[in-house]
Amino acid sequence: MNSKVLDASIDIAKSSFKKDGTAQGVAKQRMIETLAKPENRVINDPYAENFTQGSGFLKLIGHKTLVWITKKIVPGFHEHMVSRTKFIDDLVKDSVNGGTEQYVILGAGYDTRAHRLDLRNATKVFEVDQADVQKRKRSMLPKELSNLENITYVDVDFNHQSLKDRLLEAGFDQSKSTVFTLEGVSQYVTKKALEKTIKDLSELSQKANAIFYISYVNDLIHKNPKACFGKGYLNPEKKIDLILKGVAKVGEPWISLYKEKEIEKMLFKYGFSLRDNKTLSDLNSLYFSPVGRELDENQIFNLEHSAVAEKLVIVS
Ligand SMILES: C[S@@+](CC[C@H](N)C(=O)[O-])C[C@H]1O[C@@H](n2cnc3c(N)ncnc32)[C@H](O)[C@@H]1O
């Protein structure tokens, strides 16, 4: 029953467009969260419905039932996605309020932070993704948002193109401090491509401070699935299998998994120091308690991490 529900939503995503199945999946969770009453929700993404198939039907079902259904399929999955979004929203807002001048959204998919975070007008935003995904995104955004002056769309394939060259060609200013976010992408690109991306970020940040957010999937999902969930979580192996089959079915298999040390080492090699590393275990009470939705330990989904690194320029 559970896998049939998952299969049906995968088929909807697959039938329409080849490259954005997972981007649609993330937007759908943001839409579901946005359906909650303002006093009960953790994030608000009013544009997510533009990217969600069957959004009218989902609205009829409502937030509570949709979260309940997701909980039946993979407990904690919805809350993980929402906490990841909230964590990055806060990071970007704090960085921009603290004076960071540029924001680069790597693998932006249907991320709408450029529109919904109320960033200062002076903040220049670069959205990076595959050309087809960007074209589709712009065609689905409200017309008045599809061509804003402070947002530059830069099409890049991380596996085959130079992020550095593409960003410089698009007007990235190396003298300005920047926050870079790579949300829900590292598992889809090769390790070589991720390392090259971090190297490019480092070279782009020789003259000004940089903050870099990266989410990554723990390689323990194969070696010790239990360790990727809270104590008492039911059938961890089966849940991981369901997720791996689901993403592979939409044509975007998880090809790269990491250990914390591996990520830390790669960042360090290019001048970044890890300053934070969180999972839903850490964010559960912070985000869900205030809205009366804290999860029990046996519902915790911890297999993806949210890491933040910084690279500071030393002025002599
Ligand atoms: C799971 S989606 C996440 C989207 C967005 N960051 C979010 O959280 O809503 C993964 C994104 O990575 C992008 N992506 C995957 N492989 C890529 C590649 N080789 N080069 C550029 N973008 C890629 C996809 O197009 C997609 O938008």
The ligand as a Gaussian input file, in Angstrom:
#p B3LYP/6-31G(d) Opt

LIG

0 1
 C       16.278000      17.665000      -4.946000
 S       16.408000      18.981000      -6.070000
 C       16.722000      20.296000      -4.900000
 C       16.303000      21.614000      -5.439000
 C       16.425000      22.770000      -4.454000
 N       17.765000      22.957000      -3.992000
 C       15.474000      22.598000      -3.309000
 O       15.911000      22.192000      -2.231000
 O       14.297000      22.823000      -3.501000
 C       17.990000      18.749000      -6.830000
 C       18.351000      19.846000      -7.793000
 O       19.699000      19.613000      -8.242000
 C       19.764000      19.916000      -9.616000
 N       20.860000      19.141000     -10.202000
 C       21.018000      17.802000     -10.179000
 N       22.124000      17.447000     -10.870000
 C       22.670000      18.604000     -11.335000
 C       23.822000      18.908000     -12.112000
 N       24.627000      17.949000     -12.573000
 N       24.091000      20.195000     -12.403000
 C       23.268000      21.189000     -11.953000
 N       22.161000      20.967000     -11.202000
 C       21.863000      19.694000     -10.897000
 C       18.406000      19.476000     -10.158000
 O       18.102000      20.074000     -11.405000
 C       17.477000      19.893000      -9.039000
 O       16.965000      21.183000      -9.219000

